[in-house]
Amino acid sequence: MIHIWLPNSQAGLRVWQATTQTWQTTENWQEVATLASLTSKNKAKTACLYFPSVHLLKLQPELSATQLKALGDSGRKYLFEDISITSVDDLQIKSHATPNQPTHLYALHASDRDTWMQAAQLAGVEIVALLPDYVLLPTLATPRDDALHAAMFYQDHATQLLTFGDTLHTQGMAVSYLPLVLGKLPTIDYIYLSGDIPLTLIEALSNQPNISYQIDERLPAPIADPARHWLNFAVVKRDTRIPPYVKAIAAIMVFAILTALLVDGLRWYHYQQAERQAKVLLQQQYEQWFPNERFNPRLTIQRQLEGKLINEQTTSTNVLTTLSQVQPVLRQYQINARQVNYQTNRLQLQLVASNNDSLNQVINALSAQGIAAKLGSVTPVEGGAVAMVDISL
C-alpha cells in the first residue's frame, strides 16, 4: 500500500519511502503513481491518503449513545451546523465511544473526499483508506503519558499538528498557535515537541507556568493497517435505519391513502345504491305509464319509450317533445302519471293527484306553456283523486 500525506491543500503530496523511513515530496498525483511504480512490484496501486486535519470536524455532543442513534445519520449531520462553514447535507459522519467516556462525532465533507479520490483515480491510484493526518504522530504510550496529561506536537513549514489521549482514543487536530490551544486544554501539562520547532514557540511555552515540554525525535509515520481504522472515511457506512420522523410521515401518508380509498369506496357504494334506486323508480314509472308492457332493464327508458310511441303513431313527431314538457310540470305539483295512451294527434294521461286543486294547477301550467290540455273525468279515491287529461298535439 502507498502511504500519501497531504499536509495542506496547497502543499505537495508526500509519499512514504519504506526503505529510508522518510517522506518524499511530489508535485502531483501522476508523480505519485510513477514513484509507486518504481518502488513497488505490485501493479495494483492502492493507497492511504492522510488528509489535512483542518478538514476534519469534531464534536462532543451532550447526548447519550442511545439518543445519538435515535437521531439517525441525517439528524447527526445537523449537530455540526455551528462549526461547519458550508452546508452539512453532504457530511460523512463517524462516531467513536470508549468505556466510561462520552461519544465523539467526526465529520468530513463528501465534496472534499470525492475531490481527493477522483484526483487519485485519474492517476490510476485507488484510495482505500482516508484518514486525518494527525494519526501519523506517535501514540503516547509511555508511563508518563497514561494519565491523559501529555500531548505530542509536530510542526514543519506546511503543517502544525497536535495529538493527545491514550491508545484507545487518540484525539488530534490541526493548530495555528500552540499556546492558545493549550489554554483550552487545561488537563494537558506536558508537551512533546517534534519537527522544526521555532525558538519563539519554546519561549512562549517557557512562560506557561503549568506546562512542561521536551524535544522528541519521533516523526510522523504511517500507521499499520489503515484500511481497518475506525476513522477511515474511504469506507462510509450507510445508515439503513429509518429515523422516527420518517416512520411518522410514512404512517400519516398510509393513513391518508387509506382514508382516500375509504371515501372513494363509500362514494362508489352510495352511487351504486342511487343508481339501483333510480332504476327501480324508472321501472315503476314505466309500468304506471304502460301497465300492459314489460319493462326491459337492459334497454334505456328513452329507447323503450321512443320505440313504443313511434310504433303507435304514424304522423305525429312531437310526442316526445310534449312529454318532456309535461313531466317537469307533473313533478312540480307532485302528480304521478299512472298511464299514457296515444291516439291520433292526442295523448291521454291518467294522473293521480292528492287533491283537485293540484289538477287544476297542472292544467293551467300546461296551458301557460302552450300545451292544449283538457281536464276530463275526475274520480275521488282514498288520499286524492284520479283524473284523465287529454292533450291535443
C-alpha positions in Angstrom: 0.0 0.0 0.0 1.2 3.5 -0.8 1.1 6.0 2.1 0.5 9.5 0.9 0.4 12.6 3.1 -1.2 15.9 2.1 -0.2 18.4 4.8 -2.5 21.2 3.5 -4.4 21.9 0.3 -1.6 24.0 -1.2 1.3 21.7 -0.3 2.8 19.0 -2.4 2.0 15.3 -1.8 4.4 13.4 0.4 5.0 9.7 -0.3 6.4 7.4 2.3 9.6 5.6 1.4 9.8 2.4 3.4 13.5 1.8 2.7 14.6 5.2 4.1 11.8 5.7 6.5 11.2 9.2 5.2 8.7 11.2 3.2 9.4 12.2 -0.4 7.6 15.2 -1.8 6.0 15.1 -5.2 4.2 17.7 -7.2 1.0 15.9 -8.3 -0.8 12.5 -8.4 0.9 11.5 -11.6 4.3 11.7 -9.9 2.9 9.7 -7.0 1.8 6.9 -9.4 5.2 7.0 -11.2 7.1 6.8 -7.9 4.9 4.0 -6.7 5.5 2.0 -9.9 9.3 2.3 -9.4 9.3 1.3 -5.8 6.6 -1.4 -5.7 6.3 -4.7 -7.7 2.6 -4.8 -7.1 0.7 -3.5 -10.2 -2.4 -2.6 -8.2 -1.8 0.9 -6.8 -3.8 1.1 -3.6 -3.1 4.0 -1.3 -3.9 5.5 2.1 -4.2 9.3 2.0 -3.6 11.3 5.2 -5.6 14.4 4.5 -5.2 17.8 6.3 -6.8 17.5 9.8 -8.1 21.0 9.3 -10.8 19.5 7.1 -12.0 17.2 9.9 -14.9 18.4 12.0 -15.1 17.1 15.6 -17.9 17.4 18.1 -18.6 16.0 21.6 -22.4 16.4 21.9 -24.2 16.3 25.3 -26.2 13.3 24.2 -26.1 9.7 25.1 -25.2 7.0 22.6 -28.9 5.9 22.5 -30.0 9.5 21.8 -27.4 9.8 19.0 -28.5 6.6 17.5 -32.2 7.7 17.5 -31.2 10.9 15.6 -30.0 8.8 12.7 -27.4 9.8 10.2 -29.4 12.8 8.9 -30.1 14.1 12.4 -26.4 13.8 13.5 -25.4 16.0 10.5 -27.2 19.0 11.8 -25.3 18.9 15.1 -22.4 20.3 13.0 -24.2 23.4 11.8 -22.5 25.7 14.2 -18.9 24.6 13.3 -19.3 23.9 9.5 -18.8 26.9 7.2 -20.7 25.1 4.4 -23.9 23.0 4.1 -24.0 20.0 6.4 -26.1 17.9 3.9 -23.1 16.1 2.4 -21.2 15.4 5.7 -19.9 11.9 6.2 -20.3 11.0 9.9 -18.1 8.8 12.1 -18.6 8.1 15.8 -16.4 6.7 18.4 -17.0 5.8 22.0 -14.9 4.2 24.7 -16.0 2.8 28.0 -16.9 5.4 30.6 -16.2 8.2 28.0 -18.6 10.4 26.0 -19.2 9.7 22.4 -17.2 11.8 19.9 -18.5 12.6 16.4 -16.3 13.2 13.5 -17.3 14.5 10.1 -15.8 15.1 6.7 -17.5 16.9 3.7 -18.2 14.4 0.9 -17.1 17.1 -1.6 -13.5 17.1 -0.2 -13.5 13.3 0.0 -14.6 12.9 -3.6 -12.1 15.5 -4.9 -9.2 13.6 -3.4 -10.4 10.2 -4.5 -11.2 11.3 -8.1 -7.8 13.1 -8.5 -6.1 9.9 -7.4 -8.2 7.7 -9.6 -7.2 9.8 -12.7 -3.6 8.9 -12.0 -4.5 5.2 -11.6 -4.3 5.2 -7.8 -7.1 3.8 -5.7 -7.6 5.3 -2.3 -8.8 2.6 0.1 -8.1 4.5 3.3 -8.7 8.1 4.1 -7.5 9.4 7.5 -6.8 12.8 9.1 -3.0 13.4 9.2 -2.8 13.7 13.0 -2.9 9.9 13.2 0.7 10.0 11.8 2.0 11.3 15.0 3.4 8.8 17.5 1.0 7.4 20.0 1.6 8.4 23.6 2.0 5.2 25.5 4.8 5.7 28.0 4.2 5.6 31.8 4.5 9.4 31.9 1.6 9.7 29.5 -1.0 7.3 30.9 -2.9 9.9 32.9 -4.0 11.8 29.7 -2.0 14.9 30.7 0.5 14.7 27.9 0.4 15.7 24.2 2.5 15.4 21.1 3.1 18.5 18.9 4.6 18.4 15.4 5.5 21.4 13.2 7.1 21.9 9.8 6.7 24.5 7.1 3.4 23.1 5.8 1.5 22.0 9.0 1.1 22.0 12.7 -0.4 19.0 14.4 -1.4 18.2 18.0 -2.4 14.8 19.4 -3.4 13.8 22.9 -5.2 10.9 24.7 -4.5 7.3 25.3 -4.1 4.4 22.8 -7.9 3.6 23.0 -8.9 7.0 21.8 -6.3 9.4 20.5 -7.6 12.8 19.7 -5.9 15.3 17.4 -6.3 18.5 15.4 -4.5 21.0 13.3 -3.5 24.1 15.3 -2.4 27.5 14.3 -0.8 28.7 17.6 0.0 26.0 20.3 -0.1 28.2 23.5 -3.6 29.4 22.5 -4.8 25.8 22.1 -3.3 24.7 25.3 -5.3 27.3 27.1 -8.4 25.5 26.0 -7.0 22.1 27.2 -6.3 22.6 30.9 -5.7 18.9 31.6 -2.5 18.9 29.4 0.6 19.8 31.3 3.3 18.1 29.4 4.2 18.6 25.7 6.5 16.5 23.4 7.8 18.8 20.7 8.7 17.2 17.3 9.8 18.5 13.9 11.0 22.1 13.1 10.2 23.8 16.4 11.0 27.6 16.4 12.6 29.3 19.3 9.7 31.7 19.7 7.4 28.7 20.4 9.8 27.3 23.0 10.0 30.8 24.7 6.2 31.0 24.7 5.9 27.6 26.4 8.5 28.5 28.9 6.3 31.4 30.0 3.5 29.0 30.7 3.7 28.2 34.5 1.9 24.8 34.3 3.4 23.5 31.1 6.5 21.3 30.8 8.0 20.2 27.5 10.8 18.2 25.9 12.1 17.7 22.4 11.1 14.4 20.9 13.0 12.9 17.9 10.0 10.8 16.8 8.5 12.0 13.4 5.2 11.3 11.7 5.0 7.8 10.2 2.3 5.7 8.6 0.1 3.6 10.8 -0.4 -0.2 10.5 -3.5 -1.4 8.6 -5.1 2.0 7.9 -7.9 0.4 5.9 -9.3 -1.1 9.1 -9.0 2.1 11.2 -12.4 3.2 12.7 -11.9 6.7 11.3 -11.4 5.6 7.7 -13.5 7.9 5.5 -12.9 6.0 2.3 -15.4 3.5 3.6 -18.7 5.2 4.6 -21.3 3.0 6.4 -24.7 3.9 5.2 -27.4 4.4 7.9 -30.1 2.0 6.9 -32.2 2.6 10.0 -35.3 4.6 9.3 -35.4 7.7 11.6 -38.6 8.1 13.8 -39.8 11.1 11.9 -39.7 9.2 8.6 -41.8 6.5 10.2 -44.3 9.1 11.4 -44.5 10.7 7.9 -45.0 7.2 6.4 -47.8 6.4 8.8 -49.5 9.7 8.0 -49.2 9.0 4.3 -50.6 5.5 4.7 -53.5 6.8 6.8 -54.2 9.5 4.2 -54.2 6.9 1.4 -56.5 4.5 3.3 -58.8 7.4 4.1 -59.0 8.4 0.5 -59.7 4.8 -0.5 -62.4 4.6 2.1 -64.1 7.8 1.0 -63.9 6.7 -2.7 -65.4 3.3 -1.6 -68.2 5.0 0.2 -68.9 7.3 -2.7 -69.0 4.3 -5.1 -71.3 2.4 -2.7 -73.7 5.3 -2.5 -73.6 5.9 -6.2 -74.5 2.2 -6.8 -77.3 2.5 -4.3 -78.6 5.6 -6.0 -78.3 4.0 -9.4 -80.3 1.0 -8.3 -83.0 3.1 -6.7 -83.2 5.2 -9.8 -83.7 2.1 -11.9 -86.5 0.9 -9.6 -88.3 4.2 -9.7 -87.9 4.3 -13.5 -89.3 0.9 -13.8 -92.3 1.8 -11.6 -92.9 4.9 -13.6 -92.8 2.9 -16.9 -95.2 0.3 -15.5 -97.5 3.1 -14.5 -97.5 4.5 -18.0 -97.7 1.2 -19.7 -99.3 -1.4 -17.4 -99.6 -4.0 -20.2 -96.0 -3.7 -21.2 -92.9 -5.4 -19.6 -90.0 -3.1 -18.7 -86.7 -4.3 -20.1 -83.9 -3.2 -17.7 -81.2 -3.8 -20.3 -82.5 -1.1 -22.5 -82.7 2.6 -21.8 -86.1 4.1 -20.9 -85.7 6.6 -23.8 -85.2 3.8 -26.3 -88.2 1.8 -25.0 -90.5 4.7 -24.7 -89.5 6.2 -28.1 -89.9 2.9 -29.9 -93.3 2.3 -28.3 -94.6 5.8 -29.1 -93.3 5.7 -32.6 -94.9 2.3 -33.3 -98.2 3.6 -32.1 -98.2 6.8 -34.2 -97.8 7.3 -37.9 -97.9 11.0 -38.4 -97.1 12.9 -35.2 -93.4 13.5 -34.5 -93.6 15.8 -31.4 -94.9 13.3 -28.9 -91.6 13.0 -27.1 -91.3 16.8 -27.0 -94.7 17.2 -25.5 -93.9 14.5 -22.8 -90.7 16.2 -22.0 -92.6 19.4 -21.3 -95.3 17.7 -19.3 -93.0 15.7 -17.0 -91.4 18.7 -15.2 -94.9 20.2 -14.5 -96.2 16.9 -13.1 -93.1 16.7 -10.9 -93.5 20.3 -9.7 -97.0 19.6 -8.4 -96.2 16.0 -7.1 -98.5 14.3 -9.5 -97.8 10.8 -10.9 -98.8 9.6 -14.4 -100.3 6.2 -14.0 -101.0 5.5 -17.7 -100.2 7.1 -21.0 -102.3 6.3 -24.1 -101.7 7.7 -27.6 -104.3 8.1 -30.2 -104.2 10.1 -33.4 -103.0 13.6 -32.6 -103.9 13.1 -29.0 -102.3 12.0 -25.7 -104.4 10.7 -22.8 -102.8 10.7 -19.4 -104.2 9.1 -16.3 -103.0 11.2 -13.4 -103.0 10.5 -9.6 -103.1 13.7 -7.5 -103.5 14.5 -3.8 -106.4 16.9 -4.5 -108.5 18.6 -7.2 -106.7 21.9 -6.8 -103.4 20.4 -7.9 -105.1 19.0 -11.0 -106.4 22.4 -11.9 -103.0 24.0 -11.3 -101.4 21.4 -13.6 -103.8 22.2 -16.4 -103.2 25.9 -16.0 -99.4 25.4 -16.0 -99.6 23.3 -19.2 -101.8 25.8 -20.9 -99.3 28.6 -20.0 -96.7 26.6 -21.9 -98.8 26.4 -25.0 -100.0 22.9 -24.5 -103.6 22.2 -25.2 -104.5 20.3 -22.1 -108.1 19.5 -21.0 -109.2 18.0 -17.7 -111.5 15.1 -18.2 -113.3 12.9 -15.7 -112.1 13.1 -12.0 -112.6 10.1 -9.7 -112.1 10.6 -6.0 -110.1 7.9 -4.3 -108.6 7.4 -0.9 -106.0 10.0 -0.3 -106.6 12.0 -3.5 -108.1 11.8 -7.0 -107.6 10.1 -10.3 -108.2 12.2 -13.4 -108.0 11.8 -17.1 -106.2 14.6 -19.0 -106.4 15.0 -22.8 -103.6 16.7 -24.6 -104.0 17.7 -28.3 -100.9 17.5 -30.5 
